[in-house]
Amino acid sequence: MRISSLYRYPVKGLSPERVAGALLVRDGYFPGDRLFAVENGPSGFDPANPEHQPKIKYLMLMRNESLARLATHFDESSHVLTIRLDGREAVSGDLRTAPGRGAIEAFFAEYCRDELRGPPKILSGLDHSFSDVAAKVVSIINLASVAAVEHAIGAPVHPLRFRGNLYVAGWPAWREFELMGREISVGAARLKITKRIVRCAATDVDPDTGMRDLTIPRSLMHSFGHMDCGVYARVVKDGEIAPGDAIAED
């Protein structure tokens, strides 16, 4: 078993970024993951006291599939978010500054104008990740399980539909569910598998085209009797990880 690839999603609902490696920290989230969200109308989020909130309060693929058409990049050194649409740069802005955030917010005010409940706003909070769950976790996707879903549906299923951090090769399909509550070694880090990931309509959206072309949760239930694909894990020991690193079960 090994890590096939690693991804982060700097802005919730926007495109993934493949990374060459990551330092996982005990009880932390995946580095650079879901650092920002785009508020869809007033949410009550307090940057000075950030707390987990339901994803419905933000722009997200489950409701806003047009987000998948955007190719985005976040530069950690400059804090500049760049958004490209149809191969051209649409906007960029430094998310540390009011003008930079304002430029991004103005873009979404126009791009998502028919889907907004109020003015869009870039949100962030100290040591906060806009994950779908309150716990600080990393998400793991078993590529064999994705292949099993693909076989059941009878159509290609892009693994990035599942928006995971660690993509794993070498496990049999659904092996990750059998490891619930157990620890695994991943590179130099150790993780404890804590929760199955229940899938929503966001996985119905093709990550390349933005088209809602499959019914992943319904297909999972029909073929396997559940709507789960992937697991969450808590980091229990710090360590560097990279694609190709071995995964060992205790």
N, C-alpha and C positions, 0 to 999 in steps of 0.2 A: 504494500500500500504506500502511496506517495501523494504529495501535493502536485496536482497538475497545473494549477494557476491560482493567482491571488488577485482579488479585486476590492476596490473601495468605491464608495459613492459619496463624494464630497457634499453634494446637495441632494437631499431627499427627493426622490422622484425623477432625478435627472440621470444622465448617462454614466455608465461605469468607467473607471480608470484601472487598467491593469497595472500592477506594481511588481517590481522585481524582488521585493522582500519586505518584511515588516518585523518590528520588535513588538511582541506581545507582552503586555504588562499584567501582572496578577490583578484580577478583578477589574480589568479595563476593557474597553471596547476596541474594535479593530482600528488601528491608527488612520486618521483622516477620514473616517467613515461617518456619513450623515452629520457632518459638522454644522450644516445649515439646512434650513427648510424655508419654503416660500409660504407664508401665511395666506390663507384664502379667507379673507375677512377677519374681523376681530376674534382672537383665539383665547385671550387671557394669559398668554405665555409671558412670564416675567424673566428677562435675561439675567437679572441679578439673583434670582432664585429659581433656576430652571428645573422644571419637573416634567415627567413624561405626560404626554397628552395623546388622545386618539388621533390617528393619522388623517381622519376626515377633516381635521382643522387646517390641513396643509394641501397644497397642490400635490397630486399623487397619481400614479399610473392607474390605480383601480378605477378612478373616475375621470382622469384627464389624460387619455391615451395619446393625445397630440404631443405630450412631453417627449415621447420616444423619438420624435422626428428631430429633436435637438441634439446636436453633438456638443458636449460641453467639456471644458478643461479648467481645473483649478490649480493655479501655481502657488505652492505652499510658501515660497520665499517672498513673492510680491503680494500675495492674497488676491490676485486678480482672477476673476471668473470670466471666461470667454465662452460665448454661446454662438454656435454656427448653425445656420438653417439653410438647407438645400445647397450645402457646399460653400456658403459664403458667411463671413463673420457678420453677425447681426448686432452684437453688442458686447462690450467688455467693461468691467468695473472693479475697482479695488473694494473688496467687501469690508475693509476696515474704515472706510470713509463714507460720509453721508452722500457726496456726489456719486461715488462708485455704486453704492447700494441703490441710490435713486435711479441710476441708469438701468440697472437690472430690473428694478421694480417697474419702471416705465415700459420696458419690453414686455413683461408678463401682463401688465395692464392691458396692452393691446393684443398680444398673442392669445391670451386666455379670456378675452373680454366677455365672451358668452358663458363662461363657466365660473365666474367670480361672484362671491357673496359680499365682497367689499374690496377695498384697495389691497393689492398684494404687498407683502412686506417681507424683507429678508430677516430671518430670525437666527440667532445663535446664542449660546450660553456657555459659561466657563465649564470645561470638563463635561460637556453634555453632548450626547449623540441622539439624534432624532430617529431612534430605532422604533420598530413596531412594538417592542416590548420594553418594560421599565428597567429590567435588569441589564447590566452591562455585559454583553455577550458578543461572541463572533458567530457567524453562520457558516455552516458546512453543507455543501451539496455533493452527494455521491453521484458521479457521472454514470455509473451503472444503473442507478435508480432512474435517472433521466432517460437513459436508453430504454428502460422497461416501460416508461410512460410513452415514449415515442412509438414503441412496438404496439402498445395497446391502442393508441390513437390511429396508427397507420399513416403518420405524417411526420416530417421533421420537427423536432422540438429543440430550439436553441437553448443551451444551458443557461444563458444569461437572462432568460425569462424569470429565473428564480432568484436573481440578484443576490447571490451569495458572496461571502468573503473568501472562503477556502473551497476550491473544487478538487475533489479527491478521486484518484484513479486506483483501481486494484481491489476495492471492496466488491463483493457480490451485491446485487440489487437489494436494497432495503436493509443491508447489514447495519447501517447507522441506527436504525430503530432498536436493534437488539443490544445496543451499547448504552441505553438509557441509564443514567446514574453512575456510569463507569468512567474511569479516567483513561486517556490515551496520551501517548507521547507524539508530539508533532515537531519535527526538527528538534530544537533545543528547548522547546516549551512543553508544558503539560496542560491539557484541557479536560474538563469534566463535562460530558454530554448531559444536558439538563432538560431539554424540551424539544418535542417535534414541532415543525413549522407547518401550521395550517395555512393552506394557500387560498388566496383571494383572486378576484377577477383581474388583478394586475398581470398575472401570468398569462392571461388570454391575449395580451398585446405583444405583437412581434417587436423585439427590441431594435430592429433595423428599420422597419417601415412605419411603425406606429399604428399599424392596422390591428384591429381586434378580430383575429382570424381563427382562434381556437377556443375551446371551452375546457381549460385545464382542470379546474376544481371539479366540475361535473364529470369529466372523463376519469379523474382519479377515483371518485366515489363509485362510478359505474364499474370500473375494472378492478379496483383494489379494496373497496369498502371503506375508504377514508379519503380525506382531502389534504394529506400531508406529503411534503417532499422537502427533505433537508432537516437539519437539527440545529438548535442553538447549543453553544458550549461556553462555559465559564473558564477563563484563564486562571489556573491554579498555581502555575509556576512561570515566571518570566522566561522569555527566550526568543532568539531570532529564528524566523522561518523564511523559507524561500521555495519556489517551485523545484521539484525534484527531491525535496526532503522526505525522508521516510516517516511513515506513521506506524506506530506500534501499539497494539492493544495489551493491556495488563491481563 
